[in-house]
Amino acid sequence: MLGFLRRYMRNPAAVIGLLLVLAVIGMAVSAPFVFPRDPLSLAGRPLQWPMDNPRFWLGTDNTGRDIAAQIFHGARVSLLIGLVATVIAIVIGIVIGAVSGFYGGWVDDVLMRVTEAFQTLPNFILLLVLVAVFGSDITFVTIAIGIVSWPPSARLTRAEFLSLRNREFVQACRVLGMRDAQIIFREILPNALPPVIVYASVIMAVAILLESALAFLNLSDPNVPSWGNLIGAGRGVLRVQWYVSAIPGVVILLTVLGVSLVGQGLNDALNPRLRGR
Amino acid sequence: MRLSRRHLLLSGAGLASLASGLPLPAALAQEPRRGGVLTVHLGSEQRILNPALRASTGVYVITSKIIEPLVDLGAGGKIVPVLATAWEAAPDGKTVTFRLREGVQWHDGKPFTSADVQYSAMEQWKKHLNYGTTLQLYLDAVETPDAHTAVFRYSRPMPLDLLLRALCDLGYVVPRHVFEGTNVLENPANTAPIGTGPFKFVEYQRGQYVIAERNPNYWRQGFPYLDRVVWRFITDRSAATAALETGAVQLSAYNGLPLADLDRLRKDDRFEVSTRGVEGNVFNNTLEFNTRRKELSDKRVRQAIAHAIDVDFFLENFLYGLGKRATGPIPSLSPEFFPNNPVPYPYDKARAEKMLDEAGYRRGAGGVRFSLRIVPIMNGEDVPLLATFIQQSLQQVGIRVEIVQLDIAGALSAVYRDWNFDLATGWHQYRGDPAVSTTVWYRSGSPKGSPWTNQFGWQSDKVDQLIDQAATELDSAKRRALYAEFVRQVNDELPVWMMTERPFYAATSKRVQNHHNVPRWDSGDWHDTWLLPS
């Protein structure tokens, strides 16, 4: 463990990523203390520039809300969406990938065709359809993002299972008479997990982006302070009060960058072939 | 460049003088130039191009160049002949005779006759056209003694002023030979219109553009000047501003651009941003109450909500000061009918709280009295802003508001068909006479599903009676008095609250000549419009 940590910390990009992610977590945790008021309430005159008014150091948006408060509270929403959607995607992906890779044959064929059906649809289009049909409540938006994001993790898990299922330790388990479920989840899965965990960081970054893109199109839940909503709100005043969209845009960029760098760092640190580097 | 709000407000005064119609001297001296393509921005698409079936600005903007009405609004708001050349009402008000223009041809070469007027009135305006069904409720028959006379027979008196003003919007004539004997609502001519106008329909690509080209056989000799008109659907309003600035489009009407951009383009001398030529239309931001909801069935709660919202703050800070508070459903820009009443429900938070307490809805856990869902009907970018402002304002008096985000079609069905809302906010358009498109917001009995009608679960015999009486009253002073009483009643009952009163703004490239020279120019025929070379 300590060796892993040391390997991780040797990578400067990974450290920067970690710091960024920690900063976002810090904002999410401190939001209710730093900005105790409802971030969606009218705070002052709309469209005040950053630093114009000492009360609003990031200015106000076109509905008179404090941008800084929305950024802090938005961190909670974005992280929550990212985490929950990722868990949903990974769980679906692992179950389908594991069953498919372990059993092979027609089970594999069926499941992979289903996965391909999902993969051939651009995931954002599918997300738009789901949101259009089921509404833009934040719970549902999160679930929908999870639903459109699972296919890559299913394929990844399947590939790992294909390479592991005929190893000697698996055959030994079979000989011992272990049940399939036990073999899949207790024996093979832990060995197949590291690349999937690394991939989870990619899913999380994409999930945050997907929510922002939805909100940009005014299709996300307007009753929560998300970064995407703020960008969407700023669209109409983009040419003059560009900061309304730019500030949350930069925050999303840094968050997604942070999550991706952490994922990359984990990958490098977990990869035995790179240990000597 | 950074601009303070005050600066913007001050420049509004300058705009007013610009709007008074000072023509460009250089342009006046020039001979109109023939040819050229006028490209127009549209922010949304209604998917129907038949103004005899759908009364809506978004339809008129395109189809009024292709299909013509009996009469239109001329300079100074006077009714001018188009397909009708003269009209006369019998003293009892039950018969109105129109003389029709001779020598007019449909785009497919067939002659235009009184049979077309008869068909349009009886089969489309009376049966299907929104607002038209109410206006023509008592139209019994249209007689055609000869090919160029149409006699409208009503079972109740029809005020001639009302009919003529209404026909500018609700009097578009479509060809009988194309529609008769077909399923009217599914006729292909609804998206490929055939008319008598200065431009002939060429092509409609969904989500992309509509093209119309010059009609060489137009009845106004030598018109139109333009070769083509192209309407481009650009839903991203900021992108539309960019298109205007690069010269890809020359016109965006009816607040098609973001308010922030309109404000910026005002100071750009390549464009004219003004309310000139849009005087025929005024709109209100509305707040509709679903009175089926227990809390909202109490008049005091509706009134308290009106007191809790600081409309002046909204206008000044969210809408760049482009508008003012409304005093009711009849705007001050309609001098014939405006009852000159003061603004009801001034902003008074304490009073709102007291009224809510008296109605029996005290603050409960977390200071919340009750929760409501608001459906914004996305007519313009100000609608979500106002929904947010209502949410913020009502939170202050202990009413939690959740915004339900839907696209415009979804919002219209949620509010007007499924009644699935507590509050809704959108636009009401006033078209010169309260009986055209205003009283249907209050009159009971509109079929479920007709948008922009009373679907609020509210009904008042008194108001119904006033509306009916005013619509058949021939004496204009009496009509005015009836509408004043109507305004008093609905302001008190408040089934829907008209919050603001706002003119439409159009942004026009200065290449466009003879533009906005009549009160509903954007919905006019553009026969005399021409373009300076770029």
Interface residues (C-beta under 8 A of the other chain):
Chain A: D38 L40 S41 L42 R45 P46 L47 W49 N62 T63 G64 S136 N218 L219 S220 D221 P222 N223 R235 G236 V237 L238 R239 V240 Q241
Chain B: R2 L3 R5 D236 R237 S238 T241 P258 L259 A260 D261 D263 R264 N317 F318 E381 P384 L385 T388 F389 Q391 Q392 S393 Q395 E402 I403 Q405
